[in-house]
Every structure is written in C-alpha cells, then in structure tokens.
C-alpha cells in the first residue's frame, strides 16, 4: 500500500470481526513498532502482546467495557483478537543519559526539557497504527484506565508504565465517534510558518 494511502485510511476502529490475526502478521507488526526512534537510542519502549481470551477480557474489564456496551457500542476491546500494550520505562532513559557519551561536561545527566520517554512511546504507537493499516487490518487506541491494575494483570514491572493498548483485528462495521463531527481545524489555525504570528525572522 502507498504510504499516503496508509495515512488517509488510518482511523480508530472500535469493532472487529471474529477472524484471527495470524502469528506472522503479528510478528511483522512487532518489528515495525520496534523501528520507532528513541532519545539516545535508549530503547525504553516495551510491548506486551496479548492474544488469549482471558487476557483480553481482563483488559476489557479494567477498561470498563461493560459500561461502554451498555451505552450502545460494540464490545470492541474483548473482541479484538490482538492487544498491543505499549509501555515505557523512564528509568531506561536516565540510565542511558548517565553513560559517559551522554553526560554533560560536569559528568551530570541532562535536564530533560520534555519527558522523551512519553514522546518515544507515542512514536511506537503511531508506527503500530500505521503498520496495521498497511497489513490490511484495523486498529484502535484504548487509554489505560488503571495503570496498577494493568501492571498486575500482565505482570508488568513497577518501573515500566503502560501508556495505552492498541487493539488490532479485521474491521467490522462500527459506530464512529461523535467527536469526528467537529471536522478538521483549518490548516491556517494549526500550521505556523517561520514564526507563530507569521512575521519574518530577522534582526531585532
């Protein structure tokens, strides 16, 4: 599939057929996700891949799927054949940036301007969402409603934080989010060239 087609087709899908996703496809999705960048090549992103019915139902329970279904939506969480739990370890970044090639001239770890462990986890998530479309599959992002509960359910260490669950499967007709009715913001409202106010950069 052409990359521009992948971008255009990507959307959050919240209903799936009963068709499974084969293991070789899952492996390709894992490898695509692992290609995400990370600050200093810290590689602080982790995946827990859940395919068992018990595990998926456990995630659905923690996510309040019963209330979602009661509101008239399909049980998309438990029905999705594959859950990719995307995690990040802040500790990995601190360890990496205390190594000799990353400390400052005083031998200290940098002061982090933004928490890049979150940025890099988001990059992993986006690669997975796009890779699923490229495989002819559908995907949706589920926010983590109970981090301690998900850690306990899946045996995730305390210093590794799950940031979201990407459900993957074959798309079934779904009820699209009402938020989509808002439409895209005009490009001029979100894109600023050279400077925010549009002025040319020049001597002060």
C-alpha positions as CSV (number, residue, x, y, z in Angstrom):
1,X,0.0,0.0,0.0
2,X,1.3,3.5,-0.8
3,X,2.2,5.5,2.3
4,X,-0.2,8.3,1.6
5,X,-3.0,5.7,1.3
6,X,-2.0,4.3,4.7
7,X,-2.2,7.8,6.3
8,X,-5.6,8.5,4.7
9,X,-7.1,5.2,5.8
10,X,-5.9,5.3,9.3
11,X,-8.6,5.8,11.9
12,X,-9.5,4.5,15.3
13,X,-11.6,1.4,14.7
14,X,-13.7,0.1,17.6
15,X,-15.3,-3.1,16.3
16,X,-13.8,-6.3,14.8
17,X,-14.8,-9.5,13.2
18,X,-14.1,-12.9,14.7
19,X,-11.3,-13.5,12.2
20,X,-7.9,-14.1,13.9
21,X,-4.7,-12.3,13.0
22,X,-2.0,-14.9,12.1
23,X,1.2,-15.0,14.0
24,X,3.4,-14.0,11.1
25,X,1.4,-10.8,10.7
26,X,1.7,-10.1,14.5
27,X,5.5,-10.6,14.2
28,X,5.7,-8.0,11.4
29,X,3.7,-5.6,13.4
30,X,6.1,-6.1,16.3
31,X,9.1,-5.4,14.1
32,X,7.5,-2.3,12.6
33,X,6.8,-1.0,16.1
34,X,10.4,-1.6,17.2
35,X,11.6,0.7,14.4
36,X,10.4,3.8,16.4
37,X,13.1,6.3,17.4
38,X,14.2,6.8,21.0
39,X,16.3,9.5,22.6
40,X,19.9,8.4,22.7
41,X,18.8,5.1,21.4
42,X,17.7,4.4,24.9
43,X,15.1,1.9,23.6
44,X,12.9,2.4,26.6
45,X,9.8,1.3,24.8
46,X,8.3,-2.1,25.5
47,X,5.4,-4.2,24.2
48,X,3.1,-6.8,25.9
49,X,1.2,-8.7,23.1
50,X,-2.0,-10.3,24.4
51,X,-3.9,-12.7,22.3
52,X,-5.5,-15.0,24.9
53,X,-9.3,-14.6,25.5
54,X,-8.6,-14.4,29.2
55,X,-6.0,-11.7,28.9
56,X,-8.2,-9.6,26.5
57,X,-11.2,-10.0,28.7
58,X,-9.2,-8.9,31.7
59,X,-8.1,-5.7,29.9
60,X,-11.7,-5.1,28.8
61,X,-12.9,-5.4,32.4
62,X,-10.2,-2.9,33.6
63,X,-11.3,-0.6,30.9
64,X,-14.9,-0.6,31.8
65,X,-16.1,-2.3,28.6
66,X,-19.4,-3.2,30.3
67,X,-20.4,0.4,30.6
68,X,-19.3,1.1,27.1
69,X,-21.5,-1.7,25.8
70,X,-24.4,-0.5,27.9
71,X,-24.1,2.8,26.1
72,X,-24.9,1.1,22.8
73,X,-21.4,0.3,21.5
74,X,-19.9,-3.0,20.3
75,X,-17.7,-4.9,22.8
76,X,-14.6,-3.9,20.8
77,X,-12.0,-4.4,23.5
78,X,-12.6,-8.0,24.3
79,X,-13.5,-8.8,20.7
80,X,-10.2,-7.5,19.2
81,X,-8.0,-10.6,18.6
82,X,-4.8,-8.9,19.5
83,X,-3.9,-6.3,22.1
84,X,-0.6,-4.5,22.0
85,X,0.1,-2.9,25.3
86,X,2.7,-0.1,24.7
87,X,4.9,0.7,27.7
88,X,7.7,2.9,28.5
89,X,10.5,2.9,31.1
90,X,11.6,6.3,32.3
91,X,14.4,4.6,34.2
92,X,16.0,3.3,30.9
93,X,16.4,6.9,29.8
94,X,18.0,8.1,33.0
95,X,20.4,5.1,32.8
96,X,21.3,5.9,29.2
97,X,21.9,9.6,29.9
98,X,24.2,8.8,32.8
99,X,26.6,7.0,30.4
100,X,29.9,8.7,29.5
101,X,28.8,9.8,26.0
102,X,25.7,11.4,27.2
103,X,26.5,13.3,30.4
104,X,27.3,17.0,30.3
105,X,30.8,18.4,30.8
106,X,30.4,18.2,34.5
107,X,29.5,14.5,34.3
108,X,25.9,15.0,35.1
109,X,22.7,13.8,33.4
110,X,21.0,16.3,31.2
111,X,18.0,18.3,32.5
112,X,15.2,16.9,30.4
113,X,13.3,19.7,28.6
114,X,10.4,17.3,27.8
115,X,9.9,13.7,29.0
116,X,11.1,11.9,25.9
117,X,10.1,8.5,27.3
118,X,6.5,9.6,26.6
119,X,7.4,11.1,23.2
120,X,9.1,7.9,22.1
121,X,6.2,5.7,23.3
122,X,3.9,7.8,21.2
123,X,6.1,7.2,18.2
124,X,5.9,3.4,18.8
125,X,2.1,3.7,19.0
126,X,1.9,5.6,15.7
127,X,4.1,3.2,13.9
128,X,1.9,0.3,15.1
129,X,-1.3,2.1,14.0
130,X,0.1,2.7,10.5
131,X,1.6,-0.8,10.2
132,X,-1.8,-2.3,11.0
133,X,-3.4,-0.4,8.1
134,X,-0.5,-1.4,5.8
135,X,-1.3,-5.0,6.7
136,X,-5.0,-4.5,5.7
137,X,-6.0,-4.6,9.3
138,X,-7.8,-2.1,11.6
139,X,-6.6,-0.7,14.9
140,X,-7.8,1.5,17.7
141,X,-6.2,3.1,20.8
142,X,-7.5,2.3,24.2
143,X,-6.4,4.6,27.0
144,X,-5.2,2.9,30.2
145,X,-7.9,3.3,32.9
146,X,-6.0,1.6,35.7
147,X,-2.2,1.5,35.4
148,X,-1.7,-0.5,38.6
149,X,-4.4,-2.9,37.6
150,X,-2.9,-3.5,34.1
151,X,0.5,-3.9,35.6
152,X,-0.8,-6.6,38.0
153,X,-2.9,-8.3,35.3
154,X,0.1,-8.6,32.9
155,X,2.9,-8.8,35.3
156,X,4.4,-5.5,34.1
157,X,7.3,-4.3,36.4
158,X,6.6,-1.3,38.6
159,X,9.2,0.8,36.7
160,X,7.6,0.1,33.4
161,X,4.4,2.2,32.7
162,X,1.8,1.1,30.2
163,X,0.6,4.2,28.2
164,X,-2.1,2.6,26.1
165,X,-3.5,-0.5,24.4
166,X,-3.7,-0.8,20.7
167,X,-6.4,-3.2,19.6
168,X,-5.8,-4.9,16.2
169,X,-8.0,-7.0,14.1
170,X,-10.2,-7.2,10.9
171,X,-12.6,-4.3,10.8
172,X,-16.3,-4.8,11.3
173,X,-18.9,-2.0,10.9
174,X,-18.7,0.3,13.8
175,X,-20.3,3.4,15.3
176,X,-17.9,6.2,14.6
177,X,-17.0,8.6,17.4
178,X,-19.3,11.7,17.6
179,X,-16.1,13.7,18.0
180,X,-15.4,13.4,14.3
181,X,-18.3,15.7,13.6
182,X,-16.1,18.6,14.7
183,X,-14.1,18.2,11.5
184,X,-10.5,19.1,10.9
185,X,-9.3,22.5,12.1
186,X,-8.3,24.8,9.2
187,X,-4.6,24.4,8.3
188,X,-4.1,28.1,9.0
189,X,-5.1,27.6,12.6
190,X,-2.6,24.9,13.3
191,X,0.4,25.5,10.9
192,X,2.6,28.5,11.5
193,X,5.4,29.2,9.1
194,X,8.7,30.6,10.3
195,X,7.1,32.2,13.4
196,X,3.8,31.8,15.2
197,X,2.5,35.2,14.1
198,X,3.8,34.8,10.6
199,X,6.4,37.5,10.7
200,X,9.7,37.0,9.0
201,X,12.6,36.1,11.2
202,X,15.1,39.0,11.2
203,X,17.5,41.1,13.3
204,X,15.9,42.6,16.4
